[in-house]
Amino acid sequence: MRFTSEQRLDDGVLEREFTLGDVPGILWTPASASASAPVPLILLGHPGGLGRMRPRLLGRARHAAAQGFATVTIELPFTGDRPSSPAADQARADVRAALAAGEPVSDEIIDRLILPLLDHGVGEWRDTLDACLALPEIGGPVAYSGGVISIGVRLAVVEPRIAAAGLFAGSFIPRTILEEARQVTIPLHVLLQWDDEGNDRQRALELFDAFGSKEKALNANMGGHTGVPRWAGEDAARFFARHLS
C-alpha cells in the first residue's frame, strides 16, 4: 500500500489516498486511531466510479469515524480510471438496452456483468484488507458495508476475518450467488429499496431467504435506488456498533 496524499479533515478524520499495485483507494481513520488504540475497520463497497461516488463514500466514512471505526474503499475493476474491458462495456450496454425496452435483464447478461467483477474484485479486496490490518492503528474486527451485493456475499464466504456485513440489495445477482449465500453465517443487515428501478426485487428477496446466518435482518423501505431514508443509515450504524465495538 503506497499512500499518495494525506489530509486531516475538519472533524479530525485522516483521509489518505493510496494505490495497491494498480488499484486506487482511499483510507479514512478517526482521530482516536493509534498504535496503542487500534480501531475496527469497515470495507466500503460501491458500484464503481470512485470519483463519482466519493462524496457519498466520504459521508459514510465520517459517520463511521464518529463511531470510532476506520473505513477503506477501492475502485472496482473496469471502472473509473482503471483499464476498461470491452466485455464489461458490452454487458453494461446490454443491461441499459434491456431496461430501456422494459424487458427483464437475463441471467446470461447478469453473469457477464457481475461474475468478472467477482473474479477480479474479491481478491483485490482481500489484498486491501491485508494491507490495512498491517497498519498499527487498525486492528479489527472487520465488516463489509454496501454493494455490489454479490461482492459482499463472496467476501463473506471466503474471508474469515469479516465478522459482519451490511449489504445494499441494489445490484443484479447471479444465480450462483444464491447458492453461495447458503454458506454465509455471519450477522447480516440487508437494505432493500422497494422501488429500485435497476434491481430485481424478487431475486433480492430470494437472496435474503438463502442466507444461512442465524442473525439476519431485512430493512425494506419505499423509494428508488437513491431514496434511502436517513433512519435506514442510523439502523445500519447501530448494527455495526453492535458487532464491531
C-alpha positions in Angstrom: 0.0 0.0 0.0 1.6 3.3 -1.2 0.0 6.5 0.2 -0.2 9.2 -2.4 -1.9 12.0 -0.5 -2.9 12.8 3.1 -5.1 15.4 4.7 -6.7 15.9 8.1 -10.4 16.8 7.7 -12.2 19.4 9.9 -13.7 16.7 12.1 -10.3 15.1 12.8 -10.6 12.3 10.3 -7.4 11.4 8.5 -8.0 10.8 4.8 -5.3 9.1 2.8 -5.4 8.2 -0.9 -3.3 5.1 -1.9 -2.5 2.7 -4.6 -2.2 -1.0 -4.0 -0.5 -2.4 -7.1 -2.6 -0.6 -9.8 -5.7 -0.4 -7.6 -6.5 3.1 -6.3 -8.3 3.6 -3.0 -9.0 5.8 0.0 -8.5 5.1 3.7 -10.2 7.1 6.4 -9.2 6.8 10.1 -10.7 8.5 13.1 -8.6 10.9 15.2 -8.7 8.3 18.0 -6.9 5.7 16.0 -3.3 4.9 17.1 -0.9 2.1 17.6 -1.8 1.9 21.3 -5.6 2.0 20.5 -6.2 0.4 17.1 -9.7 0.6 15.7 -12.1 -1.7 13.8 -12.4 -1.5 10.0 -15.3 -1.3 7.6 -14.8 -2.1 3.9 -17.0 0.4 2.0 -18.4 -1.3 -1.1 -19.8 0.8 -4.0 -20.9 0.2 -7.7 -17.7 1.7 -9.2 -16.6 5.1 -10.3 -14.7 6.2 -7.2 -14.6 9.9 -8.3 -18.3 10.0 -8.8 -19.1 8.1 -5.6 -16.5 9.9 -3.4 -18.9 12.4 -1.8 -21.3 9.6 -0.7 -18.4 7.5 0.5 -17.0 10.4 2.4 -20.3 10.8 4.2 -20.3 7.2 5.2 -16.7 7.3 6.3 -17.4 10.4 8.5 -20.3 8.6 10.2 -18.2 5.5 10.8 -15.3 7.6 12.2 -17.7 9.2 14.7 -18.4 5.7 16.0 -14.6 5.0 16.2 -14.2 2.9 13.0 -11.8 3.2 10.1 -13.1 2.8 6.6 -11.5 1.9 3.3 -12.7 1.8 -0.3 -11.1 0.8 -3.6 -12.0 1.3 -7.2 -13.7 -1.7 -8.9 -12.2 -3.4 -11.9 -13.1 -1.9 -15.3 -14.5 1.3 -13.7 -13.2 4.8 -13.1 -9.7 5.4 -14.4 -8.8 1.7 -14.4 -8.4 -0.1 -17.7 -11.7 -0.8 -19.4 -12.9 -4.2 -20.7 -14.8 -4.5 -24.0 -16.8 -7.4 -22.4 -17.7 -5.3 -19.4 -18.7 -2.4 -21.6 -20.9 -4.6 -23.7 -22.6 -6.2 -20.6 -23.4 -2.7 -19.3 -24.8 -1.7 -22.7 -26.9 -4.8 -22.8 -28.3 -4.0 -19.3 -29.2 -0.5 -20.4 -30.9 -1.8 -23.5 -33.0 -4.3 -21.7 -34.1 -1.7 -19.1 -34.9 0.8 -21.8 -37.1 -1.7 -23.6 -38.9 -2.6 -20.4 -37.5 -6.2 -20.6 -36.1 -8.3 -17.8 -32.3 -8.5 -17.6 -31.4 -12.1 -18.5 -29.3 -14.4 -16.3 -26.8 -14.5 -19.2 -26.3 -10.7 -19.2 -26.1 -10.6 -15.3 -23.4 -13.3 -15.4 -21.4 -11.3 -17.9 -21.8 -8.1 -15.9 -21.1 -9.4 -12.3 -19.0 -12.6 -12.4 -15.9 -10.8 -13.8 -16.1 -8.3 -11.0 -16.1 -11.2 -8.5 -13.2 -12.9 -10.2 -11.0 -9.8 -10.0 -12.5 -7.6 -7.3 -12.8 -10.1 -4.4 -9.0 -10.8 -4.5 -8.3 -7.1 -4.6 -10.5 -6.5 -1.6 -8.6 -9.2 0.3 -5.3 -7.7 -0.6 -6.6 -4.3 0.7 -7.7 -6.0 3.9 -4.2 -7.5 4.4 -2.6 -4.0 3.8 -4.9 -2.2 6.2 -4.5 -4.7 9.0 -0.8 -4.4 8.7 -1.1 -0.7 9.8 -0.6 -0.3 13.6 -3.6 1.9 14.0 -6.1 -0.7 12.6 -6.8 -3.8 14.5 -10.2 -5.2 13.6 -12.8 -6.6 13.9 -13.7 -6.1 10.2 -17.1 -5.6 8.5 -18.2 -5.1 4.9 -20.8 -2.4 4.0 -22.6 -1.6 0.8 -22.6 -3.0 -2.7 -22.0 -4.6 -5.1 -24.0 -7.1 -3.0 -22.5 -10.2 -4.8 -19.0 -9.0 -3.9 -20.2 -8.7 -0.2 -21.6 -12.3 -0.4 -18.5 -13.8 -1.9 -16.3 -12.0 0.6 -18.5 -13.2 3.5 -17.9 -16.8 2.2 -14.2 -16.7 1.6 -12.9 -14.2 4.1 -13.0 -15.4 7.7 -11.8 -12.0 9.0 -15.1 -10.4 8.2 -17.3 -10.5 11.3 -20.5 -8.9 10.0 -21.9 -7.3 6.8 -24.3 -4.6 5.9 -25.4 -5.3 2.4 -27.2 -3.0 -0.1 -29.5 -5.0 -2.4 -29.2 -2.6 -5.3 -27.4 -4.6 -7.9 -28.0 -7.6 -10.1 -27.4 -11.0 -8.6 -26.1 -14.1 -10.5 -27.8 -17.4 -9.6 -24.5 -18.8 -8.4 -24.5 -16.2 -5.6 -27.9 -17.5 -4.4 -26.1 -20.8 -3.8 -23.1 -19.3 -2.2 -25.4 -17.3 0.2 -26.3 -20.6 1.9 -22.7 -20.7 3.2 -22.9 -17.2 4.8 -23.2 -17.4 8.6 -22.1 -14.0 9.9 -24.6 -11.5 11.2 -26.2 -9.6 8.3 -28.1 -6.3 7.9 -29.6 -6.0 4.4 -31.0 -2.8 3.0 -33.6 -3.0 0.2 -35.2 -0.1 -1.6 -38.6 -1.5 -2.6 -38.9 0.5 -5.8 -35.3 0.3 -7.0 -35.7 0.6 -10.8 -32.4 -1.2 -11.5 -32.8 -4.1 -9.1 -34.7 -7.4 -9.3 -36.7 -7.2 -6.0 -37.7 -10.9 -6.1 -34.1 -12.0 -6.7 -33.0 -9.8 -3.7 -35.7 -11.4 -1.5 -34.6 -14.9 -2.6 -31.0 -14.0 -1.7 -32.1 -12.9 1.8 -34.0 -16.1 2.3 -31.0 -18.1 1.2 -28.5 -16.6 3.7 -27.5 -19.2 6.3 -27.0 -16.6 9.0 -28.8 -17.1 12.3 -28.8 -13.3 12.7 -30.1 -11.5 9.6 -32.4 -8.5 9.3 -34.1 -7.0 6.2 -34.6 -3.3 6.2 -37.0 -2.6 3.3 -38.1 1.0 2.5 -40.3 2.5 -0.2 -38.4 4.5 -2.8 -35.9 4.2 -5.6 -32.2 3.5 -5.6 -31.1 6.9 -4.2 -34.0 7.4 -1.9 -32.6 5.7 1.2 -34.1 7.4 4.3 -31.9 8.8 6.9 -33.1 6.4 9.6 -32.1 3.4 7.5 -28.5 4.6 7.8 -29.0 5.0 11.5 -30.2 1.4 11.8 -27.1 0.2 9.9 -24.9 2.3 12.2 -26.4 0.6 15.3 -25.8 -2.8 13.6 -22.1 -2.1 13.1 -21.8 -0.7 16.6 -23.2 -3.9 18.0 -20.8 -6.1 16.1 -17.6 -4.1 15.9 -17.4 -2.2 19.2 
